[in-house]
Amino acid sequence: MLLMAGEVLRFHAVSKNLPESGLFRFLAHHQDHVEWRGCTLHDLIQPSFSFLVGCALPWSIANRKARGQGPGGIWLHTIWRAFLLIALGVFLRSGGSKFTHFTFEDTLSQIGLGYVALTFLAWRPMAIQVTGLIAVLAGYWALFAFAPLPPAGFDPASVGVPTDWPEKLTGFAAHWNKNAHPAHAFDAWFLNLFPRIKPWLYNGGGYVTLSFIPTLATMILGLLAGQWLRRTDLAAGRRLGGLVLAGLAGLALGTLLDRTGACPSVKRIWTPSWVLFSGGWCCLFLAGFHAVADVRRWTGPLFPLVVVGMNSIFTYVIAHLWDGFFRQNTTNHLNTFLLWLKGPEIFADGGTFWTVTTGPYAPFFEGAIALLCIWLCCLWLWRKKLFIRI
């Protein structure tokens, strides 16, 4: 959540102001998504969120059972939660539009679309969960692999892809080219069932609704990891080692599928190799935090993360709706302070408090104030023991 909210730090703008800075070029690269194939730190935010939904589910179900809630109540809550996640995703994506923007490729909608199936598997034995994971990955791979390639004369520009796009895949990997696959064809039908001013033609980023199917696989990986961590019959070292081994195996298998061309690793359409590769990183991240927080009990340094993690949905929403509000209002009042201190001539060139005082680093400091405001809101909720859940 902090990485997602951290977009307000605007490393890209600072890197543009300081083209010679290798540090900000590196930070800017990892604060954005890759064009198609590959991975940055920013690309791992959504799979981490999805993975943790599955990881937390065993604790959630156990907690509801302990409170005396039966299967019927749990299922009603599951269906209601799935609906709210989808609706909230659509709501947030409709900001700035004159009409409801009916698309379902955002993080919340993708989780909501697969949440009922995830809960169904959470009640099943591990063998069925693993079978479900394999079936989802194999089925989604087959959907692309056995679909016919676009016919001769197909114009990529008709689906928003430049003819000379450097990320174009060739050979067998061409089955996963941007907006030239069955998942895009599904959206061309499905999304046009909703009210629109003009027909939906393509997603400029290549994102698709059907990504919720392999996102379910990511959540199943999290479910398996959560169940593994709940095993009291295993020593802490063995639980930790199991997560590390699973993480390394996921990285290795995902990379192998990508490098051989059998299944390119593409986050935007959530290919099976991406599920394994990103799932590997999620396991390693979880192992690291488990080692620090649960095994070593070094919880103090993690407090800033705990505050945000306890209100992750709130953080997600506020980062989408209020980041500009915090940034703009803080700047306005600091402008007034500088006006009082230095006089109106300081703004003769149309600058702001940040551009006058921090120069090329202004976008970073503006964003840092906004990020601090978001974190302070989470801190206030944490101190009041107010935790917003769906």
TANORCOR-V458985 format. One record per residue. N is the residue number from 1. RES is the residue in one letter. SS is DSSP state (a for helix, b for strand, c for the rest). Layout:
# TANORCOR-V458985
n:N res:RES ss:SS
n:N res:RES ss:SS
This chain:
# TANORCOR-V458985
n:1 res:M ss:c
n:2 res:L ss:a
n:3 res:L ss:a
n:4 res:M ss:a
n:5 res:A ss:a
n:6 res:G ss:a
n:7 res:E ss:a
n:8 res:V ss:a
n:9 res:L ss:a
n:10 res:R ss:c
n:11 res:F ss:a
n:12 res:H ss:a
n:13 res:A ss:a
n:14 res:V ss:a
n:15 res:S ss:a
n:16 res:K ss:a
n:17 res:N ss:a
n:18 res:L ss:c
n:19 res:P ss:c
n:20 res:E ss:c
n:21 res:S ss:c
n:22 res:G ss:a
n:23 res:L ss:a
n:24 res:F ss:a
n:25 res:R ss:a
n:26 res:F ss:a
n:27 res:L ss:a
n:28 res:A ss:a
n:29 res:H ss:a
n:30 res:H ss:c
n:31 res:Q ss:c
n:32 res:D ss:c
n:33 res:H ss:c
n:34 res:V ss:c
n:35 res:E ss:c
n:36 res:W ss:c
n:37 res:R ss:b
n:38 res:G ss:c
n:39 res:C ss:c
n:40 res:T ss:c
n:41 res:L ss:c
n:42 res:H ss:c
n:43 res:D ss:c
n:44 res:L ss:a
n:45 res:I ss:a
n:46 res:Q ss:a
n:47 res:P ss:a
n:48 res:S ss:a
n:49 res:F ss:a
n:50 res:S ss:a
n:51 res:F ss:a
n:52 res:L ss:a
n:53 res:V ss:a
n:54 res:G ss:a
n:55 res:C ss:a
n:56 res:A ss:a
n:57 res:L ss:a
n:58 res:P ss:a
n:59 res:W ss:a
n:60 res:S ss:a
n:61 res:I ss:a
n:62 res:A ss:a
n:63 res:N ss:a
n:64 res:R ss:a
n:65 res:K ss:a
n:66 res:A ss:a
n:67 res:R ss:c
n:68 res:G ss:c
n:69 res:Q ss:c
n:70 res:G ss:c
n:71 res:P ss:a
n:72 res:G ss:a
n:73 res:G ss:a
n:74 res:I ss:a
n:75 res:W ss:a
n:76 res:L ss:a
n:77 res:H ss:a
n:78 res:T ss:a
n:79 res:I ss:a
n:80 res:W ss:a
n:81 res:R ss:a
n:82 res:A ss:a
n:83 res:F ss:a
n:84 res:L ss:a
n:85 res:L ss:a
n:86 res:I ss:a
n:87 res:A ss:a
n:88 res:L ss:a
n:89 res:G ss:a
n:90 res:V ss:a
n:91 res:F ss:a
n:92 res:L ss:a
n:93 res:R ss:a
n:94 res:S ss:c
n:95 res:G ss:c
n:96 res:G ss:c
n:97 res:S ss:c
n:98 res:K ss:c
n:99 res:F ss:c
n:100 res:T ss:c
n:101 res:H ss:c
n:102 res:F ss:c
n:103 res:T ss:c
n:104 res:F ss:c
n:105 res:E ss:c
n:106 res:D ss:c
n:107 res:T ss:a
n:108 res:L ss:a
n:109 res:S ss:a
n:110 res:Q ss:a
n:111 res:I ss:a
n:112 res:G ss:a
n:113 res:L ss:a
n:114 res:G ss:a
n:115 res:Y ss:a
n:116 res:V ss:a
n:117 res:A ss:a
n:118 res:L ss:a
n:119 res:T ss:a
n:120 res:F ss:a
n:121 res:L ss:a
n:122 res:A ss:a
n:123 res:W ss:c
n:124 res:R ss:c
n:125 res:P ss:c
n:126 res:M ss:a
n:127 res:A ss:a
n:128 res:I ss:a
n:129 res:Q ss:a
n:130 res:V ss:a
n:131 res:T ss:a
n:132 res:G ss:a
n:133 res:L ss:a
n:134 res:I ss:a
n:135 res:A ss:a
n:136 res:V ss:a
n:137 res:L ss:a
n:138 res:A ss:a
n:139 res:G ss:a
n:140 res:Y ss:a
n:141 res:W ss:a
n:142 res:A ss:a
n:143 res:L ss:a
n:144 res:F ss:a
n:145 res:A ss:a
n:146 res:F ss:c
n:147 res:A ss:c
n:148 res:P ss:c
n:149 res:L ss:c
n:150 res:P ss:c
n:151 res:P ss:c
n:152 res:A ss:c
n:153 res:G ss:c
n:154 res:F ss:c
n:155 res:D ss:c
n:156 res:P ss:a
n:157 res:A ss:a
n:158 res:S ss:a
n:159 res:V ss:a
n:160 res:G ss:c
n:161 res:V ss:c
n:162 res:P ss:c
n:163 res:T ss:c
n:164 res:D ss:c
n:165 res:W ss:c
n:166 res:P ss:c
n:167 res:E ss:c
n:168 res:K ss:c
n:169 res:L ss:c
n:170 res:T ss:c
n:171 res:G ss:a
n:172 res:F ss:a
n:173 res:A ss:a
n:174 res:A ss:a
n:175 res:H ss:a
n:176 res:W ss:a
n:177 res:N ss:c
n:178 res:K ss:c
n:179 res:N ss:c
n:180 res:A ss:c
n:181 res:H ss:c
n:182 res:P ss:a
n:183 res:A ss:a
n:184 res:H ss:a
n:185 res:A ss:a
n:186 res:F ss:a
n:187 res:D ss:a
n:188 res:A ss:a
n:189 res:W ss:a
n:190 res:F ss:a
n:191 res:L ss:a
n:192 res:N ss:a
n:193 res:L ss:a
n:194 res:F ss:c
n:195 res:P ss:c
n:196 res:R ss:c
n:197 res:I ss:c
n:198 res:K ss:c
n:199 res:P ss:c
n:200 res:W ss:c
n:201 res:L ss:c
n:202 res:Y ss:c
n:203 res:N ss:c
n:204 res:G ss:c
n:205 res:G ss:c
n:206 res:G ss:c
n:207 res:Y ss:c
n:208 res:V ss:c
n:209 res:T ss:c
n:210 res:L ss:c
n:211 res:S ss:a
n:212 res:F ss:a
n:213 res:I ss:a
n:214 res:P ss:a
n:215 res:T ss:a
n:216 res:L ss:a
n:217 res:A ss:a
n:218 res:T ss:a
n:219 res:M ss:a
n:220 res:I ss:a
n:221 res:L ss:a
n:222 res:G ss:a
n:223 res:L ss:a
n:224 res:L ss:a
n:225 res:A ss:a
n:226 res:G ss:a
n:227 res:Q ss:a
n:228 res:W ss:a
n:229 res:L ss:a
n:230 res:R ss:c
n:231 res:R ss:c
n:232 res:T ss:c
n:233 res:D ss:c
n:234 res:L ss:c
n:235 res:A ss:c
n:236 res:A ss:a
n:237 res:G ss:a
n:238 res:R ss:a
n:239 res:R ss:a
n:240 res:L ss:a
n:241 res:G ss:a
n:242 res:G ss:a
n:243 res:L ss:a
n:244 res:V ss:a
n:245 res:L ss:a
n:246 res:A ss:a
n:247 res:G ss:a
n:248 res:L ss:a
n:249 res:A ss:a
n:250 res:G ss:a
n:251 res:L ss:a
n:252 res:A ss:a
n:253 res:L ss:a
n:254 res:G ss:a
n:255 res:T ss:a
n:256 res:L ss:a
n:257 res:L ss:a
n:258 res:D ss:a
n:259 res:R ss:a
n:260 res:T ss:c
n:261 res:G ss:c
n:262 res:A ss:c
n:263 res:C ss:c
n:264 res:P ss:c
n:265 res:S ss:c
n:266 res:V ss:b
n:267 res:K ss:a
n:268 res:R ss:a
n:269 res:I ss:a
n:270 res:W ss:c
n:271 res:T ss:c
n:272 res:P ss:a
n:273 res:S ss:a
n:274 res:W ss:a
n:275 res:V ss:a
n:276 res:L ss:a
n:277 res:F ss:a
n:278 res:S ss:a
n:279 res:G ss:a
n:280 res:G ss:a
n:281 res:W ss:a
n:282 res:C ss:a
n:283 res:C ss:a
n:284 res:L ss:a
n:285 res:F ss:a
n:286 res:L ss:a
n:287 res:A ss:a
n:288 res:G ss:a
n:289 res:F ss:a
n:290 res:H ss:a
n:291 res:A ss:a
n:292 res:V ss:a
n:293 res:A ss:a
n:294 res:D ss:a
n:295 res:V ss:a
n:296 res:R ss:c
n:297 res:R ss:c
n:298 res:W ss:c
n:299 res:T ss:c
n:300 res:G ss:a
n:301 res:P ss:a
n:302 res:L ss:a
n:303 res:F ss:a
n:304 res:P ss:a
n:305 res:L ss:a
n:306 res:V ss:a
n:307 res:V ss:a
n:308 res:V ss:a
n:309 res:G ss:a
n:310 res:M ss:c
n:311 res:N ss:c
n:312 res:S ss:a
n:313 res:I ss:a
n:314 res:F ss:a
n:315 res:T ss:a
n:316 res:Y ss:a
n:317 res:V ss:a
n:318 res:I ss:a
n:319 res:A ss:a
n:320 res:H ss:a
n:321 res:L ss:a
n:322 res:W ss:c
n:323 res:D ss:a
n:324 res:G ss:a
n:325 res:F ss:a
n:326 res:F ss:a
n:327 res:R ss:a
n:328 res:Q ss:a
n:329 res:N ss:a
n:330 res:T ss:a
n:331 res:T ss:a
n:332 res:N ss:a
n:333 res:H ss:a
n:334 res:L ss:a
n:335 res:N ss:a
n:336 res:T ss:a
n:337 res:F ss:a
n:338 res:L ss:a
n:339 res:L ss:a
n:340 res:W ss:a
n:341 res:L ss:a
n:342 res:K ss:a
n:343 res:G ss:c
n:344 res:P ss:a
n:345 res:E ss:a
n:346 res:I ss:a
n:347 res:F ss:a
n:348 res:A ss:c
n:349 res:D ss:c
n:350 res:G ss:c
n:351 res:G ss:c
n:352 res:T ss:c
n:353 res:F ss:a
n:354 res:W ss:a
n:355 res:T ss:a
n:356 res:V ss:a
n:357 res:T ss:a
n:358 res:T ss:a
n:359 res:G ss:a
n:360 res:P ss:a
n:361 res:Y ss:a
n:362 res:A ss:a
n:363 res:P ss:a
n:364 res:F ss:a
n:365 res:F ss:a
n:366 res:E ss:a
n:367 res:G ss:a
n:368 res:A ss:a
n:369 res:I ss:a
n:370 res:A ss:a
n:371 res:L ss:a
n:372 res:L ss:a
n:373 res:C ss:a
n:374 res:I ss:a
n:375 res:W ss:a
n:376 res:L ss:a
n:377 res:C ss:a
n:378 res:C ss:a
n:379 res:L ss:a
n:380 res:W ss:a
n:381 res:L ss:a
n:382 res:W ss:a
n:383 res:R ss:a
n:384 res:K ss:c
n:385 res:K ss:c
n:386 res:L ss:c
n:387 res:F ss:c
n:388 res:I ss:c
n:389 res:R ss:c
n:390 res:I ss:c
